[in-house]
Amino acid sequence: MTDTPSYRDALRFWITLGFISFGGPAGQIAVMQHELVDRRKWIGQEAFLQALNFCMLLPGPEAQQLATYVGWKLHGLKGALTAGILFVLPGAVLLYALAWVAAAHGDTAIVGAVLNGLKPVVVALVLHAVWRIGRRTLKTWIALGLALMAFVALEMMHLPFPVIVLGAGLVGWITAKPGTALAEAFDTRGMARRLGKLAVTYLALLAIPVAIVVAFAGQQPFLTLARFFTQSAFVTFGGAYAVLPYVADAAVNHFQWLSSADMINGLALAETTPGPLILVLEYVGFFAGWNSGGALSPLAAATLGALVTLYATFLPSIFLILAGAPYIEGIAKIKTAAGALSAITAAVVGVIATLAVFVARQVVFKTEGGIDVPGLLAILLAFVVLVRFKAGLHWVVLAGAAFGLARAYAGF
């Protein structure tokens, strides 16, 4: 038995959730389980789990998409937009302020010391993600092989991330056992009409605001930001850690929007704010505008860059939920689709491992040569604390900041 709340009560909850959604997707989903299912009884357990499984198969931040779905189930389109936007908004505002501090004052001693202390924590968090997702996903030799091939393809062969995702999905689709066909699970004609209308609406909502920004501020970097992060949003299987190697390589090496050190700083700051980790892309968009904004002032260009990035990143996320929400129960019956997405999830473990390599290179190896032994020890200690003692993320982050300040003060 569920109780449907008023829109005002739901609004208050979504605002609160936006401010307390720390701890990554696992913590965010646990909070929603406790509040929405156990305490408030706004949605049943079975419906909640079906929605969670569906969101985990989609590209994009699963916790934000789960909130969007529950909002849709409670109050339709208005509820979906409210929940999806408010889940992200507090963290986005806070990360915008932190990005400005890093861009305008990152060269001050205290800010630099804190950021340097957070970098080993970032490496440990990425390694922890490899460990956590790998244990859950790599249960067969095929899955392990897909992860290894994805690592080699991205790290050594430098294949594009979307190609790796599509290749893994194709393998999973071909090797899946036969099951219910799409035509048996759904009214495909009605489904096609509905999805066609949604697609046209999505394209208009994406193109019109971006065209206005380009007309006002010029093409670069805003048009490239919109194009690049829209593409990224549709291949973000496995969460933010999966797409970050792709984004980091393009943002640092191809577009040169920011330095590798700035990229790691952004990842560290995104770990400390509420909301999904994919908000780190807002930081990238901010620096793209700050460093390449043309005739605009750095702050104005950075603000536009951050807004365009946020819009291009989260509009697809909400669109996918609105597209799939009525079909969640039937999708579970299509085994070929489930097989494709399971293979993508396995490959994502290898992709995340390349992110660990990218970050560790910047942290462990000194610019003048040699290994940063205190930094390496900090990585190992943070990893052990996360895996063995399951320490809260906020405590690990605070310890990293204290470590950075201590290093700066003691000169080691």
N, C-alpha and C positions, 0 to 999 in steps of 0.2 A: 504494500500500500504506500503510495507516494503522495506528498502534499505539494501542490503547485503554488509557489509564492507569488505575491504581487510583484510587478515590475520594480517598484520602489525598493522592496526588500532585496530583490536580486541585485539591483544596482548597488546597494550598500555593500553587499557581499563581494561583488566583482571589484569594487574600489579597494576594499580591504585586501583581497587576494593579490591585487597588483603590487601592494606595498610589502607583502610578506612572502612573496614567491621566491625565496632564496633556496639554495641547496640543489640546483639543477632539476632536471625533469623528474627524477625519482622522488625528491622531496616535494616538488610541486604537485605531483599526482597523488602522493600520500595525503597532503593537506586536503585536496579535493575529495578523495575517498572519505576521509574523516568527516568533513563538513557537509558535503553534498549527499552522501549515501547514508552514513552512520548517524550523524547528528540531526541534520535538517530533513532528511528523507525526501529530497526534491527529485531524486532519480533512483530507480531500483538498481540493485547490485548487478543483475544480468545485463541490463541496458548499459550500465557504466562500463562493464568489462568489454562488451561488444564494441562500444565506441572507442575504448582505449586500444583494443587490438587493431581497429581500423586506422586510428591515428598513427599508430606505430608503423604501419605499412606505407603511409603517405610520406612524400618529401615534405620537409618543414619541421618546425618545433612541435613535438607531439603534445606537450602539456598545454601550450597555447591553443592548439587545435582541439584538444579535448574540452577546454573551457568554452571555446567557440561553439562546439557541438551541443554542450549542455545548455548554453544560452539559447541556441536555436530550438532545442527541444522544449524549453520552458516558455519562450516568448517569440519564437519565429525569427524573422530577419532582424528585427530590432534587438532581440536578445542576443543573437549571434554577433552582431557588430559591437554591441556594448561589451560583452564578455571578451571578445577577441582583442579589441582595442585597449580596454582597461588592464588587461593582463600584461600588456607591453608598455603602456604609457609611463608609469612611474619610473621604471628602469631606464627608459629612453631619455627622459628628462635628466635624470641623475648622470647617466653616461655622457650626455651632451655637455654638462657642466665639467665633468672630469676630463673630457676630450679638450675642452678649452684650456683647462689648467695645464694639461700636458703640452698642448701646442704653444701656448703663450708663456708658460713659466716652467716648462720641463727641464730647463737648463739650471734651475736653482738647485742648491745642494740637497736640501731636505726632500724635495720631490724626486730628484734623481735617485737618492738613497732608498726611498721607499719602493720605487719602481724596480730598482736592481734587486731588492730583497724579494719582490714578488715573482721574479722570473723563475727561480728554481721551483717555486710552488706551481707555476704553470706547467713546467715539464712533468712534475709529479702528478698533476691532475690529468694530463693527457695520457701518461702511462697507466694511471688508474682506470681511465676510460677504456683503454685497450684491454686491460685485465678484466674489467667488469663485463664488457660486451662480448669479449672473446669466450669467457666461461659460459655465457648463456647461449652463444651462437655456434661456436666451432665444436659441435658434438659428433661430426662425421669427418671422414677423410676428404670427402668432396668439399665440405665447407672449409676445412683447413687449407686445402689446395687453392680454392678461390681466393682466400685471404692472402696467401703467399703470392699468387699470381698478380693480384691487385697491387700489392706492395712493390713487386718488381716492375710492373707496368708503369706505375706512377713515379717511383723513386729513381729507377735506372733507365727505363725506356722513355720516360717523360711523355707518355700518352695522355691525351686530354681526359680529365675526370669524367665528363659525360660519356665518353666512349667506354670507359671502364664500367660505369653503371649499366649502360645498355647491354654490353657484352655479358656481364654477370646475369642480368635479367633474362637474356636469351637462353643462356645455359640452364637456368632454373625452369624456364617455361618448357623447354624441350624435354628435360628429364623428369618433370612432374608426372604423377600418376593421373590417368583420366578421371574426370569428375563431372559435375554438373556444367553444362554449356551455358554461355551467356544468355542465349535465347530462352533457355528453360528457366533461368533464375529471374528474369525481368521481362517487362513489356518493352522490348528494345525500341519499337517505333516511338512510343511516348517518351522513353528515356532520351532518345536522340534529339527529339524536339526540345525537351526541357534543357538539356545540356547545350544545345546550339544557342538558345536564347541567353543562357548564362555566359557562354563564351563571348558572344557579341557584346554583352554588357561589360564583361571584364576588360575586353580590348578597348572599349570606349573609356572606361574609368582609368585605364593605364595611359592611353595615348593623349587624352585631352590635357590633364594636368602637366604631363611632361612637355607637351608642345608649348604650353603657356610659360613654363620655366625657361625653355630654350629660347623662345621669342624675347623674353625679358633679359636673360642673363647670358645668352650665347650657347653654342653647342657643347663646348668642352669646359669641364669634364662631365656635365650633367647628362647629356644624351648617352654617353658611354656608361655612366653609372647606372642609368635606368636599364639599358640593354643588358649589361653584364650581370646585375643583381637579379633581374627577372630570370635570366637563364639559370643562375645559381639556385634560385628558389625552387625550380622545378627538378633539380637533381640532388637536393639535400636529403637523400635517404640516410637514415642512421644518425640524424642529429647534426648539430653544428660542427662537432669535431670532424665529421666526415668530409664536409665541404671546405673546411678551413685551409687544408694544404693547397687546394685549387685556388682559393681566393688569395691566400698569402703569396703564392708564386706570381699570380697575375698582378696583384696590387703592387708588389715590391719590385719584381723584375721586369714585367712587361709594361704596365702603365706608369710605374714609378710614382705612385701617389704618395708613398711614405716609405721609410726605411724599414729594414727587418727588425731593428730595435724598437721602432715605433709600433710595428705590428704586434710584437710580443707584449709591449706595454698595454696595448689595447685589449689583448686577450686577458691579461692580468686584471685590468680594471673591469672588464665585462664579467669576470668571475665574482667580483665583489658586489655587484648590483643586483637588485631583484629582476625577475623576468628571465626569458630564455637567453642562453649563451649566444645565440645567433645575433643578439644586439651588438656584438663586436663589429658587425658589418657597418653599423651606424658610425662607429669610430673611424673605420676606413673611409667612409663617405665624407666625414668631417675633414679628415686630413687631405683628401683629394681636393676638396674645395679650398682649404686653407693654403695648400701649396700650388694649386693650378687654377685659381679662380678667375684669371684674366683681369678685366677692368674693375671688377667688384672689390670691395675691401676684403681682407682675409676672413674676417668674422662673418660677413654677409655671405660670401661664397661657401664657407664651411657650413653655415646654417642650411643653405639650400642643398648642399651636397648630402648632409645628414638626412634631411627631409626626403629627398629623392630616393636615397638608399633605403630608408625605412619603408617608404611607400612601395617600392619595387619588391622588397623582401617579403612584406607581410600581406600585401594584396593577394598574391597567389595562395598563400596559406589559408586565408579566409574563404577564397573562392573554391578551393578544393573541398573544404568542409561543406559549404553550401551545395556543391555539386553532388557529393557522395552521401550526405546525411540520410536521404530517404531510402538508400539501398544497402545500408550497413549489414542487415541480417542476411541478405542474399549473397553478398560478396564472399562470405566465408565458405560458400558451397563451390566456388570456382577454384579448383585445386591448381590449375595451371597458373592463374594469377598469384595465388599464395606461394607457389613454388618459385616463381620469378622474383617475388619480393623477398623471400627467404634467402635466395642466392645473393641478391643485392646486399642484404644485411651482412652476410658472411664476408663479401668482398670489402665492405666498409671497414671491417676490423683492420685489414691490411692498409687501407687508406689512412685510417687514424694513426697507424704506426708511422707512416711517413711524416705526419705532423709532429710526432714526438721527435723524430730525427731532425726536422727543420728547427724546432725550438731548442733542442739540446745543443745543436751546433753553435747557436748564438750565446748560450749560457755557459757551457762547459769549457769551450775552447777560447782562450784569451786572444785578443787581436794581435798581440806581440808574440804569440806562440806559446805552447805549453797548455796545461790543464789547470782550470780553476778548481783546486782541491776543496776549499770551503763550499763553493757552489755545488760541486758534485755531491759532497756529503749532505748538504741541505736537501738536494733532490731525493737522495736515498732515504733520509730521515722522514721527509714529508710523505713519500710513497708508503713507507712502512706504517706510519701513523694513520694514513687513509685506509689501507688494506687491512692491517692487523687490528687496529683499535677503533676503526670506523669513526674517526674524529669528525666533528662538524666542520663544514667548509669554512665557515666564518672564523673559527679558531685557527685553522691552518693558514688562512690569509693573514690574519693579525700577526701570527708568529713569523710569517715571511716578511711582513713590513718591519717588525722589530729586529729581525735578523739583518735587514738592509741598513737600518739606522745604526745598529751596533757595529757593522762592518765599516761604515763611513766614519764613525766616531773613533774606532780603534785602529783604523787604517790597515786591516788585513784582507 
